[in-house]
């Protein structure tokens, strides 16, 4: 089974469209959370994943929108959450609210979390990966750090596909991964997208300028 793996879309529709167009043929797509936040297309990104029935877990920004949790947000993150809360349709808000913090799919072969298996808000960078994170699944998918990386162990794969909508590893291109569960192999991918379009929309809707300018830096 081949899976497309995404995370941290953060309301960036041009980046999401670029990833889905660039992705090679896969049987399913899964998402490790933070569909909304920061960028100016929260409703469109939720709708895209909901219509595709993409298995998704809630990220800290998703929960901030639906439940009012703050998670030590800075002014940029808070502005994105407030914007998403105003922009989401009732149907999109219901879908976002329904997301679990942890989800195991495909007969137990794949586990999705946002931050860490024991704490959805814990940052877990690739340097922190270890076999101890696995609990019987073949693939553990985590997001939250916006840093792409993976490790293959005898017991399974630990993967962060990186961020679709706001990479923070110095590469401004949108990130995703493709996993072949039969071969237990991972291909990390990056694809460019129209950051200028995001910057223009950020200005149009009155979001902080820094939300856009950091995209050019991959920070």
N, C-alpha and C positions, 0 to 999 in steps of 0.2 A: 504494500500500500504506500502510495506517495502522497505526502501532505504538504500543502503550502502553509507556512507558519508566519503569523504577523503579530505585532503588538504595538501599543502606544501610537495609535493613529492620531489622536489628539486633534480631531476636527479638521484635519488637513486633507481636503478632498482631492486636490491635484496630485498629492503624493500617493494617496490610496488608489486613485485611478491608474497612476503610472505603475504601481506595484502589481495590481491585478492584470494589467495589460502585458506586463513584462514576464509574469510568472509562467513557467513552462507547464505543460499539462499535469494536473494533479487530480486525485480522486476527491479530496476534501481540503478545505481551508479551516484553520483554527486560529483563535485570537486570544492573547494573554492579557487583554484588558486595556483600560484607558482609551476608549473609543472617542471620548470627548475631552474638552479642556484646551486652553491656549488658543487654538486656531478657529477661523470663522465659519466653518461648515459643520457644526455638530450634528444637526438634524440629518443632513445628507449622508454623513458617514454612518450614523446609526441605521438609517434606512437601507443603505447598501448592504451592511452585514446582516441585518434582520431579514431582508428579502432573499439573501443567499443561504439563510439558516446556518450561519457560521457559528459553531460552538465557541462561546466567549465567556470569560470570567470578568468580574467587576474589578476595575482598578481604583486607586484612591481618588482620582478625579471623577470617575463615574459615580462613586459613592458620595463624594462631596455634592454633586448635583442632585442626587436622588434623596440623600438622607441628611444633608447639611453638615457632614463631617469636614473639618478644616485641614487636617494633616499638615500643620506648620507651613501653610501656603504663603509664598511671597506675593507681592502685588500683581505680578504677571499671571501667576496661577489663579489667584482669586478673581481677577478680571475675566479670565477664560471661563471659570466656573459660573460666575454670574451671567455671562453672556449665553452660555449653553443652557442654563436654566430658563432663560427668557425665550430662547429660540426653539427648543425642542417641542415638537407636537405632542399631544397627549399619548398617542400611540408609541412614539419614540421614547417618551419618558417611562411608559409602562414596560417597554422592552428592556430599557436600561435598568430599571428597578428590579426586574426579574432575574438579573444575572447573579449567579452564585459566586462566592469568593474562591471556591475550588471546584473543579469539575474533572471527572474521569470519564473518558469517552473511548469508543471503539473497543468494547469488551475489555476494558481495563488496561489497554496497551498504552494509552496517552493520558497524562495528567496535566491539567492546566492550572497554574496559579499566577498571581500577579507579581508578588515580591519574593516570597519564600514559602515553602510548604507549611511551615509552622506559624507564619506571620505574614499576612498579605501586604503589609506595609514595610517590610524589611528589605532594604537594598541588598541585593546579592549579585556581586560583580563576577565576571568570568574567573577572576583569580580566587574567588571563594567557592567555586564549583568543586564538588567531591562526590564519590559514590554514596556517601551517607545521606545525600539529599533524596535519593531514590527510595521508593517503598513498594517495589514490585512491578511498577510500570516499565515499559520499554523506553518511553520518552517522557521526560519532564520538561515542560515549557514554562519559562518565567520571563517577565518583562521588567518594567519599573525603572531600571537603570538607564535605559536608552543606549546601552552599549552592547554591540553584537559580539557573540562568542558561543562556543560549544565545546563539550568534552565527551568523548566516547569511552565508556568503561565496560568491563565484562558484564556488569549488571544492567547497563542501559545507557541512554544518552541524556545529558543535561544541556539545555539549549536556551539561549536568549537570542531571538531573531533580530534584535535591534529595534529601533523605532522607525515606523513608517513616517510619522508626521513631525518628529522633532529629534533627529539624531544628536547625540552628545559625545561622539567619539572622534570629532574632528573631521568627519566626512559628511558633507551636507546632503549627499544622496540618500533617498529613502531606502530603508533596509528591510529585508525579509529573508526567509530561509525555506529550503525545500528538503524534506526528510524522506528517505526511502527506508521504511521500517523493515522491509524484507532483507535489505542489504545492511541495515543499521549504519547508514551513511547520511551525512549532512552536507548540503551545498549552501553556503552563505552567499547572498546576492545583494547588490546595490544597483539602484536605477535613478537617473536624474529626472527632475520634474521642474515645472515652471514656478520657481520661487517668486519671481516678479509678480505673478498673478496673486499669490498669497499676500505679498506685501501690499499690493494695491487694495485688496479686499480688507485687510486689517485696517488700513487707513479709512476706507469707506464706512466701516461699521463702528469706528471709534475705539478699537482696541489699542493697547499700548504699542507704540512703534517697535519697541525692543522685541516683542513677540515675533515680528517678521525679520528684523535685522540679524538675530541670532541664527536664523535658519541658513543664512549664507555662510556662516562660520561652522555649522555642525556642532553648535554648543547650546 
